[in-house]
């Protein structure tokens, strides 16, 4: 099992340059992990790749 520290986290391309409201994402196997970059000690939200793809498609429409 991969721990959050071992994941390759990257910031969303929609994150602001001010350093606020940043979301970080890491992909491992069939899971996508999402966390708040300002509070990396909190547990990440984890979802399957298919669910993540549906979320991104929905969010892109807004």
PyMOL Python script that loads the backbone (N, CA, C, O; Angstrom):
from pymol import cmd

cmd.read_pdbstr("""\
ATOM      1  N   UNK A   1       0.838  -1.178   0.000  1.00  0.00           N
ATOM      2  CA  UNK A   1       0.000   0.000   0.000  1.00  0.00           C
ATOM      3  C   UNK A   1       0.885   1.244   0.000  1.00  0.00           C
ATOM      4  O   UNK A   1       1.875   1.309   0.729  1.00  0.00           O
ATOM      5  N   UNK A   2       0.526   2.224  -0.814  1.00  0.00           N
ATOM      6  CA  UNK A   2       1.280   3.465  -0.906  1.00  0.00           C
ATOM      7  C   UNK A   2       0.805   4.440   0.158  1.00  0.00           C
ATOM      8  O   UNK A   2      -0.398   4.647   0.321  1.00  0.00           O
ATOM      9  N   UNK A   3       1.740   5.039   0.879  1.00  0.00           N
ATOM     10  CA  UNK A   3       1.378   6.030   1.888  1.00  0.00           C
ATOM     11  C   UNK A   3       1.309   7.408   1.224  1.00  0.00           C
ATOM     12  O   UNK A   3       1.917   7.613   0.174  1.00  0.00           O
ATOM     13  N   UNK A   4       0.573   8.360   1.825  1.00  0.00           N
ATOM     14  CA  UNK A   4       0.476   9.702   1.240  1.00  0.00           C
ATOM     15  C   UNK A   4       1.829  10.361   0.985  1.00  0.00           C
ATOM     16  O   UNK A   4       1.970  11.120   0.027  1.00  0.00           O
ATOM     17  N   UNK A   5       2.827  10.084   1.827  1.00  0.00           N
ATOM     18  CA  UNK A   5       4.150  10.686   1.634  1.00  0.00           C
ATOM     19  C   UNK A   5       4.856  10.117   0.415  1.00  0.00           C
ATOM     20  O   UNK A   5       5.716  10.783  -0.162  1.00  0.00           O
ATOM     21  N   UNK A   6       4.511   8.893   0.010  1.00  0.00           N
ATOM     22  CA  UNK A   6       5.154   8.243  -1.130  1.00  0.00           C
ATOM     23  C   UNK A   6       4.513   8.613  -2.472  1.00  0.00           C
ATOM     24  O   UNK A   6       5.091   8.347  -3.526  1.00  0.00           O
ATOM     25  N   UNK A   7       3.347   9.211  -2.439  1.00  0.00           N
ATOM     26  CA  UNK A   7       2.647   9.562  -3.668  1.00  0.00           C
ATOM     27  C   UNK A   7       3.300  10.766  -4.348  1.00  0.00           C
ATOM     28  O   UNK A   7       3.896  11.616  -3.686  1.00  0.00           O
ATOM     29  N   UNK A   8       3.182  10.827  -5.662  1.00  0.00           N
ATOM     30  CA  UNK A   8       3.699  11.963  -6.439  1.00  0.00           C
ATOM     31  C   UNK A   8       2.581  12.993  -6.584  1.00  0.00           C
ATOM     32  O   UNK A   8       1.802  12.949  -7.536  1.00  0.00           O
ATOM     33  N   UNK A   9       2.514  13.910  -5.639  1.00  0.00           N
ATOM     34  CA  UNK A   9       1.465  14.921  -5.614  1.00  0.00           C
ATOM     35  C   UNK A   9       1.785  16.043  -6.595  1.00  0.00           C
ATOM     36  O   UNK A   9       2.946  16.413  -6.772  1.00  0.00           O
ATOM     37  N   UNK A  10       0.734  16.586  -7.239  1.00  0.00           N
ATOM     38  CA  UNK A  10       0.906  17.762  -8.081  1.00  0.00           C
ATOM     39  C   UNK A  10      -0.310  18.657  -7.905  1.00  0.00           C
ATOM     40  O   UNK A  10      -1.408  18.188  -7.604  1.00  0.00           O
ATOM     41  N   UNK A  11      -0.096  19.956  -8.098  1.00  0.00           N
ATOM     42  CA  UNK A  11      -1.187  20.919  -7.927  1.00  0.00           C
ATOM     43  C   UNK A  11      -2.054  20.958  -9.176  1.00  0.00           C
ATOM     44  O   UNK A  11      -1.582  20.759 -10.295  1.00  0.00           O
ATOM     45  N   UNK A  12      -3.304  21.214  -8.956  1.00  0.00           N
ATOM     46  CA  UNK A  12      -4.243  21.366 -10.047  1.00  0.00           C
ATOM     47  C   UNK A  12      -3.831  22.537 -10.933  1.00  0.00           C
ATOM     48  O   UNK A  12      -3.335  23.550 -10.441  1.00  0.00           O
ATOM     49  N   UNK A  13      -4.035  22.395 -12.220  1.00  0.00           N
ATOM     50  CA  UNK A  13      -3.732  23.493 -13.145  1.00  0.00           C
ATOM     51  C   UNK A  13      -4.678  24.663 -12.927  1.00  0.00           C
ATOM     52  O   UNK A  13      -4.430  25.758 -13.433  1.00  0.00           O
ATOM     53  N   UNK A  14      -5.751  24.451 -12.186  1.00  0.00           N
ATOM     54  CA  UNK A  14      -6.709  25.516 -11.886  1.00  0.00           C
ATOM     55  C   UNK A  14      -6.426  26.210 -10.559  1.00  0.00           C
ATOM     56  O   UNK A  14      -7.160  27.118 -10.167  1.00  0.00           O
ATOM     57  N   UNK A  15      -5.369  25.793  -9.864  1.00  0.00           N
ATOM     58  CA  UNK A  15      -5.007  26.441  -8.600  1.00  0.00           C
ATOM     59  C   UNK A  15      -4.475  27.833  -8.879  1.00  0.00           C
ATOM     60  O   UNK A  15      -3.777  28.059  -9.867  1.00  0.00           O
ATOM     61  N   UNK A  16      -4.805  28.746  -8.014  1.00  0.00           N
ATOM     62  CA  UNK A  16      -4.352  30.125  -8.180  1.00  0.00           C
ATOM     63  C   UNK A  16      -2.865  30.284  -7.916  1.00  0.00           C
ATOM     64  O   UNK A  16      -2.249  29.428  -7.281  1.00  0.00           O
ATOM     65  N   UNK A  17      -2.291  31.366  -8.397  1.00  0.00           N
ATOM     66  CA  UNK A  17      -0.868  31.645  -8.191  1.00  0.00           C
ATOM     67  C   UNK A  17      -0.611  32.286  -6.835  1.00  0.00           C
ATOM     68  O   UNK A  17       0.547  32.456  -6.453  1.00  0.00           O
ATOM     69  N   UNK A  18      -1.650  32.643  -6.104  1.00  0.00           N
ATOM     70  CA  UNK A  18      -1.539  33.306  -4.811  1.00  0.00           C
ATOM     71  C   UNK A  18      -1.212  32.326  -3.687  1.00  0.00           C
ATOM     72  O   UNK A  18      -0.867  32.754  -2.586  1.00  0.00           O
ATOM     73  N   UNK A  19      -1.312  31.035  -3.936  1.00  0.00           N
ATOM     74  CA  UNK A  19      -1.024  30.033  -2.909  1.00  0.00           C
ATOM     75  C   UNK A  19      -2.228  29.651  -2.080  1.00  0.00           C
ATOM     76  O   UNK A  19      -2.110  28.863  -1.141  1.00  0.00           O
ATOM     77  N   UNK A  20      -3.387  30.198  -2.411  1.00  0.00           N
ATOM     78  CA  UNK A  20      -4.599  29.836  -1.670  1.00  0.00           C
ATOM     79  C   UNK A  20      -5.483  28.958  -2.555  1.00  0.00           C
ATOM     80  O   UNK A  20      -5.299  28.903  -3.771  1.00  0.00           O
ATOM     81  N   UNK A  21      -6.409  28.296  -1.954  1.00  0.00           N
ATOM     82  CA  UNK A  21      -7.362  27.442  -2.671  1.00  0.00           C
ATOM     83  C   UNK A  21      -6.676  26.430  -3.573  1.00  0.00           C
ATOM     84  O   UNK A  21      -7.105  26.215  -4.706  1.00  0.00           O
ATOM     85  N   UNK A  22      -5.630  25.816  -3.084  1.00  0.00           N
ATOM     86  CA  UNK A  22      -4.886  24.845  -3.896  1.00  0.00           C
ATOM     87  C   UNK A  22      -5.317  23.423  -3.583  1.00  0.00           C
ATOM     88  O   UNK A  22      -5.487  23.039  -2.426  1.00  0.00           O
ATOM     89  N   UNK A  23      -5.485  22.671  -4.628  1.00  0.00           N
ATOM     90  CA  UNK A  23      -5.796  21.257  -4.521  1.00  0.00           C
ATOM     91  C   UNK A  23      -4.624  20.492  -5.119  1.00  0.00           C
ATOM     92  O   UNK A  23      -4.108  20.859  -6.175  1.00  0.00           O
ATOM     93  N   UNK A  24      -4.207  19.429  -4.442  1.00  0.00           N
ATOM     94  CA  UNK A  24      -3.167  18.566  -4.969  1.00  0.00           C
ATOM     95  C   UNK A  24      -3.768  17.206  -5.284  1.00  0.00           C
ATOM     96  O   UNK A  24      -4.673  16.735  -4.595  1.00  0.00           O
ATOM     97  N   UNK A  25      -3.254  16.585  -6.330  1.00  0.00           N
ATOM     98  CA  UNK A  25      -3.765  15.311  -6.808  1.00  0.00           C
ATOM     99  C   UNK A  25      -2.597  14.345  -6.974  1.00  0.00           C
ATOM    100  O   UNK A  25      -1.502  14.752  -7.360  1.00  0.00           O
ATOM    101  N   UNK A  26      -2.829  13.077  -6.685  1.00  0.00           N
ATOM    102  CA  UNK A  26      -1.848  12.025  -6.927  1.00  0.00           C
ATOM    103  C   UNK A  26      -2.591  10.806  -7.473  1.00  0.00           C
ATOM    104  O   UNK A  26      -3.675  10.465  -7.000  1.00  0.00           O
ATOM    105  N   UNK A  27      -2.003  10.162  -8.462  1.00  0.00           N
ATOM    106  CA  UNK A  27      -2.608   8.983  -9.072  1.00  0.00           C
ATOM    107  C   UNK A  27      -1.761   7.768  -8.708  1.00  0.00           C
ATOM    108  O   UNK A  27      -0.540   7.784  -8.862  1.00  0.00           O
ATOM    109  N   UNK A  28      -2.416   6.723  -8.228  1.00  0.00           N
ATOM    110  CA  UNK A  28      -1.726   5.482  -7.869  1.00  0.00           C
ATOM    111  C   UNK A  28      -2.639   4.314  -8.224  1.00  0.00           C
ATOM    112  O   UNK A  28      -3.708   4.150  -7.635  1.00  0.00           O
ATOM    113  N   UNK A  29      -2.216   3.516  -9.177  1.00  0.00           N
ATOM    114  CA  UNK A  29      -3.039   2.379  -9.594  1.00  0.00           C
ATOM    115  C   UNK A  29      -4.368   2.856 -10.140  1.00  0.00           C
ATOM    116  O   UNK A  29      -4.411   3.703 -11.033  1.00  0.00           O
ATOM    117  N   UNK A  30      -5.435   2.323  -9.616  1.00  0.00           N
ATOM    118  CA  UNK A  30      -6.774   2.703 -10.074  1.00  0.00           C
ATOM    119  C   UNK A  30      -7.407   3.774  -9.192  1.00  0.00           C
ATOM    120  O   UNK A  30      -8.606   4.031  -9.296  1.00  0.00           O
ATOM    121  N   UNK A  31      -6.608   4.404  -8.320  1.00  0.00           N
ATOM    122  CA  UNK A  31      -7.131   5.416  -7.399  1.00  0.00           C
ATOM    123  C   UNK A  31      -6.551   6.793  -7.690  1.00  0.00           C
ATOM    124  O   UNK A  31      -5.405   6.924  -8.118  1.00  0.00           O
ATOM    125  N   UNK A  32      -7.359   7.807  -7.451  1.00  0.00           N
ATOM    126  CA  UNK A  32      -6.923   9.200  -7.517  1.00  0.00           C
ATOM    127  C   UNK A  32      -7.111   9.771  -6.117  1.00  0.00           C
ATOM    128  O   UNK A  32      -8.192   9.678  -5.536  1.00  0.00           O
ATOM    129  N   UNK A  33      -6.046  10.364  -5.582  1.00  0.00           N
ATOM    130  CA  UNK A  33      -6.064  10.932  -4.238  1.00  0.00           C
ATOM    131  C   UNK A  33      -6.075  12.453  -4.373  1.00  0.00           C
ATOM    132  O   UNK A  33      -5.365  13.017  -5.205  1.00  0.00           O
ATOM    133  N   UNK A  34      -6.879  13.099  -3.555  1.00  0.00           N
ATOM    134  CA  UNK A  34      -7.018  14.557  -3.602  1.00  0.00           C
ATOM    135  C   UNK A  34      -6.848  15.091  -2.187  1.00  0.00           C
ATOM    136  O   UNK A  34      -7.405  14.547  -1.234  1.00  0.00           O
ATOM    137  N   UNK A  35      -6.064  16.175  -2.060  1.00  0.00           N
ATOM    138  CA  UNK A  35      -5.874  16.773  -0.736  1.00  0.00           C
ATOM    139  C   UNK A  35      -5.760  18.288  -0.853  1.00  0.00           C
ATOM    140  O   UNK A  35      -5.513  18.837  -1.927  1.00  0.00           O
ATOM    141  N   UNK A  36      -5.947  18.935   0.277  1.00  0.00           N
ATOM    142  CA  UNK A  36      -5.779  20.374   0.412  1.00  0.00           C
ATOM    143  C   UNK A  36      -4.292  20.644   0.621  1.00  0.00           C
ATOM    144  O   UNK A  36      -3.712  20.159   1.592  1.00  0.00           O
ATOM    145  N   UNK A  37      -3.666  21.404  -0.267  1.00  0.00           N
ATOM    146  CA  UNK A  37      -2.222  21.630  -0.172  1.00  0.00           C
ATOM    147  C   UNK A  37      -1.831  22.440   1.054  1.00  0.00           C
ATOM    148  O   UNK A  37      -0.667  22.430   1.454  1.00  0.00           O
ATOM    149  N   UNK A  38      -2.782  23.139   1.654  1.00  0.00           N
ATOM    150  CA  UNK A  38      -2.492  23.934   2.848  1.00  0.00           C
ATOM    151  C   UNK A  38      -2.572  23.101   4.124  1.00  0.00           C
ATOM    152  O   UNK A  38      -2.154  23.556   5.188  1.00  0.00           O
ATOM    153  N   UNK A  39      -3.104  21.887   4.024  1.00  0.00           N
ATOM    154  CA  UNK A  39      -3.272  21.029   5.197  1.00  0.00           C
ATOM    155  C   UNK A  39      -3.005  19.577   4.806  1.00  0.00           C
ATOM    156  O   UNK A  39      -3.911  18.744   4.830  1.00  0.00           O
ATOM    157  N   UNK A  40      -1.762  19.282   4.449  1.00  0.00           N
ATOM    158  CA  UNK A  40      -1.413  17.952   3.943  1.00  0.00           C
ATOM    159  C   UNK A  40      -1.437  16.870   5.017  1.00  0.00           C
ATOM    160  O   UNK A  40      -1.329  15.686   4.699  1.00  0.00           O
ATOM    161  N   UNK A  41      -1.575  17.253   6.264  1.00  0.00           N
ATOM    162  CA  UNK A  41      -1.658  16.284   7.346  1.00  0.00           C
ATOM    163  C   UNK A  41      -3.012  15.613   7.454  1.00  0.00           C
ATOM    164  O   UNK A  41      -3.136  14.545   8.055  1.00  0.00           O
ATOM    165  N   UNK A  42      -4.018  16.228   6.880  1.00  0.00           N
ATOM    166  CA  UNK A  42      -5.358  15.636   6.903  1.00  0.00           C
ATOM    167  C   UNK A  42      -5.439  14.507   5.885  1.00  0.00           C
ATOM    168  O   UNK A  42      -4.710  14.516   4.893  1.00  0.00           O
ATOM    169  N   UNK A  43      -6.303  13.549   6.115  1.00  0.00           N
ATOM    170  CA  UNK A  43      -6.440  12.450   5.155  1.00  0.00           C
ATOM    171  C   UNK A  43      -6.880  12.960   3.782  1.00  0.00           C
ATOM    172  O   UNK A  43      -7.658  13.908   3.672  1.00  0.00           O
ATOM    173  N   UNK A  44      -6.367  12.315   2.753  1.00  0.00           N
ATOM    174  CA  UNK A  44      -6.757  12.657   1.386  1.00  0.00           C
ATOM    175  C   UNK A  44      -8.093  12.002   1.059  1.00  0.00           C
ATOM    176  O   UNK A  44      -8.457  10.978   1.639  1.00  0.00           O
ATOM    177  N   UNK A  45      -8.801  12.593   0.143  1.00  0.00           N
ATOM    178  CA  UNK A  45     -10.020  12.012  -0.408  1.00  0.00           C
ATOM    179  C   UNK A  45      -9.568  11.087  -1.540  1.00  0.00           C
ATOM    180  O   UNK A  45      -8.764  11.492  -2.379  1.00  0.00           O
ATOM    181  N   UNK A  46     -10.064   9.872  -1.572  1.00  0.00           N
ATOM    182  CA  UNK A  46      -9.661   8.919  -2.597  1.00  0.00           C
ATOM    183  C   UNK A  46     -10.875   8.450  -3.383  1.00  0.00           C
ATOM    184  O   UNK A  46     -11.922   8.136  -2.815  1.00  0.00           O
ATOM    185  N   UNK A  47     -10.714   8.409  -4.687  1.00  0.00           N
ATOM    186  CA  UNK A  47     -11.806   8.004  -5.573  1.00  0.00           C
ATOM    187  C   UNK A  47     -11.199   7.181  -6.723  1.00  0.00           C
ATOM    188  O   UNK A  47     -10.019   7.327  -7.041  1.00  0.00           O
ATOM    189  N   UNK A  48     -12.003   6.330  -7.331  1.00  0.00           N
ATOM    190  CA  UNK A  48     -11.542   5.564  -8.486  1.00  0.00           C
ATOM    191  C   UNK A  48     -11.335   6.469  -9.696  1.00  0.00           C
ATOM    192  O   UNK A  48     -11.885   7.569  -9.761  1.00  0.00           O
ATOM    193  N   UNK A  49     -10.547   6.001 -10.640  1.00  0.00           N
ATOM    194  CA  UNK A  49     -10.260   6.808 -11.836  1.00  0.00           C
ATOM    195  C   UNK A  49     -11.521   7.157 -12.612  1.00  0.00           C
ATOM    196  O   UNK A  49     -11.645   8.274 -13.114  1.00  0.00           O
ATOM    197  N   UNK A  50     -12.448   6.233 -12.717  1.00  0.00           N
ATOM    198  CA  UNK A  50     -13.683   6.489 -13.455  1.00  0.00           C
ATOM    199  C   UNK A  50     -14.490   7.600 -12.790  1.00  0.00           C
ATOM    200  O   UNK A  50     -14.988   8.503 -13.462  1.00  0.00           O
ATOM    201  N   UNK A  51     -14.615   7.530 -11.477  1.00  0.00           N
ATOM    202  CA  UNK A  51     -15.330   8.566 -10.739  1.00  0.00           C
ATOM    203  C   UNK A  51     -14.642   9.914 -10.851  1.00  0.00           C
ATOM    204  O   UNK A  51     -15.305  10.943 -10.979  1.00  0.00           O
ATOM    205  N   UNK A  52     -13.312   9.916 -10.804  1.00  0.00           N
ATOM    206  CA  UNK A  52     -12.556  11.163 -10.943  1.00  0.00           C
ATOM    207  C   UNK A  52     -12.787  11.766 -12.332  1.00  0.00           C
ATOM    208  O   UNK A  52     -12.967  12.977 -12.464  1.00  0.00           O
ATOM    209  N   UNK A  53     -12.780  10.933 -13.350  1.00  0.00           N
ATOM    210  CA  UNK A  53     -13.017  11.409 -14.712  1.00  0.00           C
ATOM    211  C   UNK A  53     -14.390  12.049 -14.854  1.00  0.00           C
ATOM    212  O   UNK A  53     -14.529  13.079 -15.514  1.00  0.00           O
ATOM    213  N   UNK A  54     -15.406  11.448 -14.240  1.00  0.00           N
ATOM    214  CA  UNK A  54     -16.756  12.037 -14.281  1.00  0.00           C
ATOM    215  C   UNK A  54     -16.785  13.372 -13.554  1.00  0.00           C
ATOM    216  O   UNK A  54     -17.416  14.321 -14.020  1.00  0.00           O
ATOM    217  N   UNK A  55     -16.104  13.452 -12.413  1.00  0.00           N
ATOM    218  CA  UNK A  55     -16.055  14.704 -11.653  1.00  0.00           C
ATOM    219  C   UNK A  55     -15.381  15.800 -12.467  1.00  0.00           C
ATOM    220  O   UNK A  55     -15.901  16.913 -12.550  1.00  0.00           O
ATOM    221  N   UNK A  56     -14.237  15.504 -13.066  1.00  0.00           N
ATOM    222  CA  UNK A  56     -13.499  16.505 -13.847  1.00  0.00           C
ATOM    223  C   UNK A  56     -14.332  16.968 -15.041  1.00  0.00           C
ATOM    224  O   UNK A  56     -14.364  18.160 -15.349  1.00  0.00           O
ATOM    225  N   UNK A  57     -14.995  16.047 -15.705  1.00  0.00           N
ATOM    226  CA  UNK A  57     -15.871  16.419 -16.832  1.00  0.00           C
ATOM    227  C   UNK A  57     -16.978  17.349 -16.376  1.00  0.00           C
ATOM    228  O   UNK A  57     -17.267  18.349 -17.033  1.00  0.00           O
ATOM    229  N   UNK A  58     -17.598  17.019 -15.247  1.00  0.00           N
ATOM    230  CA  UNK A  58     -18.677  17.852 -14.707  1.00  0.00           C
ATOM    231  C   UNK A  58     -18.144  19.237 -14.324  1.00  0.00           C
ATOM    232  O   UNK A  58     -18.753  20.253 -14.660  1.00  0.00           O
ATOM    233  N   UNK A  59     -17.011  19.276 -13.624  1.00  0.00           N
ATOM    234  CA  UNK A  59     -16.449  20.547 -13.171  1.00  0.00           C
ATOM    235  C   UNK A  59     -15.995  21.411 -14.348  1.00  0.00           C
ATOM    236  O   UNK A  59     -16.054  22.638 -14.272  1.00  0.00           O
ATOM    237  N   UNK A  60     -15.546  20.787 -15.424  1.00  0.00           N
ATOM    238  CA  UNK A  60     -15.091  21.528 -16.606  1.00  0.00           C
ATOM    239  C   UNK A  60     -16.231  22.236 -17.305  1.00  0.00           C
ATOM    240  O   UNK A  60     -16.023  23.241 -17.984  1.00  0.00           O
ATOM    241  N   UNK A  61     -17.436  21.714 -17.141  1.00  0.00           N
ATOM    242  CA  UNK A  61     -18.621  22.312 -17.768  1.00  0.00           C
ATOM    243  C   UNK A  61     -19.073  23.571 -17.042  1.00  0.00           C
ATOM    244  O   UNK A  61     -19.800  24.382 -17.616  1.00  0.00           O
ATOM    245  N   UNK A  62     -18.664  23.747 -15.812  1.00  0.00           N
ATOM    246  CA  UNK A  62     -19.141  24.871 -14.987  1.00  0.00           C
ATOM    247  C   UNK A  62     -18.345  26.114 -15.227  1.00  0.00           C
ATOM    248  O   UNK A  62     -18.615  27.148 -14.616  1.00  0.00           O
TER     249      UNK A  62
END
""", "prot")
cmd.dss("prot")
cmd.show_as("cartoon", "prot")
cmd.util.cbc("prot")
cmd.orient("prot")
